Amino acid sequence: MQDRGSDQHHSFRKDNVYPFKRLKTGLLRHCRRSSQASSLGLIRGFRGFWYIFRRLQTAVSSGPTRRLHLLPTLLTPCLQRFPVEQPGFATTELSETNYVPRNVEMLTDPEVVATLKARSVLIRTLRNFFEQLNFIEVTTPILSAAAGGATAKPFETTSMEFSDRKLSLRIAPELWLKRLIIGGMDRIFEIGPSFRNEGLDRTHNPEFYTCEFYAVRHDLPQLMTYTEALLASIATAMETVSGHYDLDKPRLLLKDVQQSFQQYDFILSLNAALGVDLPNLSSPQAQGDLLEILKSKDIPIPSNPTVPRLVDKLGAIYIEPESEAQPIWITNIPECLSPLAKSYIHPTAPNSQPVAARAELFIQGKEVVNCYEEENSPSEQRRKFVDQQRLARQNNLVDEEAMKVDEDYLEALEWGLPPTGGWGCGIDRLVMLFTGMERIGDVLSFGSLRAVTRGAEKRRS
């Protein structure tokens, strides 16, 4: 045995003879001198070491001095100083500044491994749920000519094979999956990664996992019913997972998802909270009217105050916090926030508001599920794409996250997309909710993008 801080080491006597009592005494003296003698890890390490040598006594001769004929086989060496066990440290704020490789955190913090096991159970439950409903699992491209299906800025790259083509990593699998529906499949789902070139915070990471499904002849109430049944199945499965979790963390439990969730109408809820009616969000005056509302409420104006960004900010302030106490559905979301969904005029709200057949599930302030009835009219879809580009240029700036006019997808719609319900959820956020983790990096195998790019080569200006 060798102490890394010293050149001294123990060696066997001539003819491999060593008094066991002297070894034990020497180890105890070494532990007392060590600055970490009081640590639990060192004590456990000594006990394990001494247990091995005690077991060897059965294979040696008797007497005050024992001869070792059988030594343990070394399977692999540990050339680093083994760290002290620190349960829960990997998920603290201190771990952000005191970086430790993930493989070392797994050795010292059992909560990391327990979370990865819980993630596996959750994904397996998702897959089983859809397979029992006769859904077919499919895979769609991650690299393509254009990224669509969401409001986000994509990562761009190139290929050695096609050096003249600009490629994008997908921001969502939606448009590919709906092409499969057009091709004749009627119930499909996909579990996999997507990539968005955006900021990083507690609930956002540029690389993230989602589950999306599409089903022919499914309307919004059916999608919401599926969601509530799925969450109950996940909660039941997660209760069987044995993990080292902090019991004080607010985790989503079966009792939290057994009842139907309260619904909040986006337009009506905002009108009530603001004390004024929202303007017609498709009118030319909508942007100015929304800016006046934000100024009257002393709400900071976004850097690029387009109509979609302004109305989304109002929803984030006045509606989404209602989900802190219990899960909620937000329905009748404005058409300008839902360019891929079917839309209609709100039946009761003033000012003839165009809204989408869409619902979002929020839990503990986080968007967890997004579902809607898919727009299947090529002409209406073109109009909504064009509107997105018009709104993206309201301030003499270009909103790079706005959806572009996707001619390839519009051509696919001309072959006929049957009435279809679409659904998507963020798997990382689901794992956060069911394990009580507060940062998205805590539920990823190797942490967030900040952790996995620490050794990246610096860009040349």
Summary of the structure (lengths in Angstrom):
residues: 461
radius of gyration: 29.1
end to end distance: 50.5
largest distance: 99.0
contacts: 1317
relative contact order: 0.11
helix: 40%
strand: 15%
